[in-house]
Amino acid sequence: MKRMSSRSGLIAAPMLVAAFSLLLGAPGKAAAATIALHETGSTLIYPLFELWIPDYQGQHPDVAITAGATGSGDGIAKAIAGAVQIGTSDAYMSEDASEQNPQILNIPLAISAQTVNYDVPGLTAPLKLDGPTLAGIYSGQVTMWDAPEIAALNPGLALPHHQIVPVHRADAAGDTFIFTQFLELSAQSWDDATGYGTTVNWPFVPAAATAIGNGGMVQTLAQTPYSIGYIGISFRAAIAKTGLGTAMLKNQDGKFLLPTPDTIAAAAAVLDPRTPPDERLTLVFASGDESYPLINYEYAVVSKNQKDALTAEAVRHFLLWAISADGGNAPKYLNMVGFIPLPDFIRGLSEAQIALVQ
């Protein structure tokens, strides 16, 4: 099984003191932006950063934050290389990668989910799917929409006799990590040689297509009749706008569920207590009647060793704000993207990791 910016120039001492005062929330006159923080990575969490940044910078005008949706694999790679202060990923780093890069922290910022979506003309009722059937579709063993495997899960539903077009990500994606991990955990038929990860060697399926980013997945499915794919829940508005269907997924206890705040929270409640201090843990395929099977932590991938004390303080301050129930984890942000806040226990673990950033 696979397991998977900087300031330029010199700052005079008075400006340095003022910057520290602003970061710590001390009263004083707002200064021009002097600290640059760059984030890139997960396309799933990117819509949340778009909500966060304007509000945070409004409160802290001395900090300039940029965000990029380049894929979880790129976020991890750039954080390791020191090219960004904050990488983001839907996937935690593998054991090997963590051992090779002990300076890198995996810090949960919130809990998100993934949907399985389809473009089947004429199909109005919600489609029910499970891990083994999805594994069959993505391995080329289930090729038609009216295949017995799909019909058995959807009795009485009129399914078209048409070839399925499975779509997967072409970039290194945490969404691929989550989806393939679900196949690995729920379907004995999923090839161990394929396993799971941000990138995998997908089985050859003649009808398959690829897309880059969650936005690319939405667009490709919308433009490809009879297709199916996996998309981060933060793109639910785009999914609804394009008219794509969202599958009810069979969980470990045999119930078919859609992702809602309640079903995401139910799954998190089962697995959150098992989270270790380094917080690298899968939340996929949790047990429980009401547990939606495709949920995950959204990680900030951050080096303990920042280039200077001022940058480290800015990183710590922003991340603490992001996970605060009164800050970035407030409902006004998370509800917009379909995420749920970190439970207090996990927030405490994240705070302990954030304190390591120097």
Secondary structure, 3 states (H helix, E strand, C coil): CCCCCCCCCCCCHHHHHHHHHHHCCCCCCCCCCCEEEEEEECCCCHHHHHHHHHHHHHHCCCEEEEEEECCHHHHHHHHHHCCCCEEEECCCCCHHHHHHCCCEEEEEEEEEEEEEEEECCCCCCCCEECHHHHHHHHHCCCCECCCHHHHHHCCCCCCCCCECEEEEECCCCHHHHHHHHHHHHHCCCCCCCCCCCCCCCCCCCCCCEEECHHHHHHHHHHCCCCEEEEEEHHHHHHHHHHCCEECEEECCCCCEECCCHHHHHHHHHHHHHHCCCCCCCCCCCCCCCCCCCCEEEEEEEEECCCCCHHHHHHHHHHHHHHHCCCCCCCHHHHHHHCCECCCHHHHHHHHHHHCCCC
